Amino acid sequence: FVIRHVYTPSPAHRTRTSRSLGSLMAAADAFSPWSDLCVPPDALRLAPTLLSGMSFRWHPSAAGNIYVGVLSDCIYELREADATVHWRVCGPADSDRARAQLREHLSLDRGVTASAWAGGGQLPVQFFHAAAALPGVRVVSVLSRLESLVSFMGSANNNIKRNMQMVASLCANFEENRLGCDSEGAALFSFPSVAQLCSLSEERLWELGWGYRAPRLHKLSRQLEERGGEAWLDSLARLCDEELRAELVALCGVGRKVADCVLLFSYGRDSVVPVDTHCLQMARRFLLPPAARDKSFGPALYEQISACFVDLFGPLAGWAFMTLFAGELADFRRRVAAAAAAAEEGGGPGGGGGSPLRPDKRQARRARLPTQPAPSSPPGKRSRYFASPPRTYAVPRRPPPAPAPAPRGSAGAAACRVETRAARRRRSGCEAEAQSAEADRAVEASSPSGKRASRYF
């Protein structure tokens, strides 16, 4: 007999379970109904837009099909469908205001899609591979410039997921900023103000996971307080790119790359390209001229890479850069590799006989050429453009080229000299043996008995 134990939950466990289920049901009821954002899939895809390091307040749900984020004082949930994107907001927020705020954050009323560069013959093929694998990458607009500055200051020499954890722990430190819970029961908080950041000590910032960046954030918050806080950051929007960058670089922990990230993702300067490690690797692979690929990274090379993007993609170079940047991330790299492989098999940059972004020039070339066999077609191989049967005759092989002589004074020349001396010794030894044999034959011929006589006796 097999005795099976049937688990019976205790009253305390039933109470905790009912409370957790009740909190989840209450959190789900707190959200508004799902609404259609009315955006096509080629204009917005959530994963490469929300998880590629432009904003650090979005995260996927446990199921992976819903993205949760905080904008200002509202909790949003986004759900991606095949033809559109749906959204909802937590709490009794104004529906029109919440929708306008979300559209502003996702830059749905400005910018371009990757199809804007269709037919660009001078563009690198890697851009078309990334655009085919990751359509709908948009440059988000972080509505809080303080949040953007602090978040990108923490992203220096960091990865996206760890920086998301740092920002989340910083926000959760202030219980008074609690906004509510998402549909899974996780608490979410608004971003702290400059005054709240100034109340944190360096030790507390270390405890929140900011590490060696804790002294920088401690000093940065006090610099912002001296300059006027969030109002001073908003007043910088009237400056040109160079003046705005100079004001931001003067702050503690803010370099050229961090300042350019704030310019692009918070001030809407679409021609700015932040050059980080991924961008430097891309530029050395297929953007920079060969003479500049081995240069050490510095301000001059930074400017050259930014100029390359602007020359190729124009005043919206930042949008094209984000399409390429998302394709370099580990979460999306396989998609781009699959798109490149499909392009090679299909004969076009996007696969399947040609990319919709750039027409397949091979098909047009085939349509213009005649359909008669080529007299110079390689043997045993079908031509690329003509439907002629394979040839059967043989082609004589060329002899292998003679090795080039080694330069004088090198190790190869020394080896050649050693081999020549060894051959000379062998040659002199053979001559000596031949002379000895000739002498034996002469002695044997002069012997009266006709027998071979010894040379020495």
Buried (B, 14 or more C-beta within 10 A) or exposed (E): EEEEEEEEEEEEEEEEEEEEEEEBEEBBEBBBEEBEBEBEBEBBBBBBBBBBBBBBBBBBBEEEEBBBBBBBEBBBBBBBEEEBBBBBBBEEBEEEEBBEBBBBBBBBEBBBBBEBBBEBEEBBBBBBBBBBBBBBBBBBBBBBBBBBBBBBBBBBEBEBEEBBEBBBBBBBBBEEBEBBBBBEBBEBBBBBBBEBBBEBEBEBBBEBBBEEBBBBBBBBBBBBBEBEBBEBBBEBEEBEBEEBBEBBEEBBBBEBBBBBBBBBBBBBBBBBBBBBEBBBEBBBEEBBEEEBEEEEEEEEBBEBBBEBBBEBBBEBBBBBBBBBBBBBBEEBBEBBEBBBEBBEEBBBBBBBEBBBBBBBEBEEEBEEEEEEEEEEBEEEEEEEBBEBEEEEEEEEEEEEEEEEEBEEEEEBEEEEEEEEEEEEEEEEEEEEEEEEEEEBEEEBEEEEEEEEBEEEE
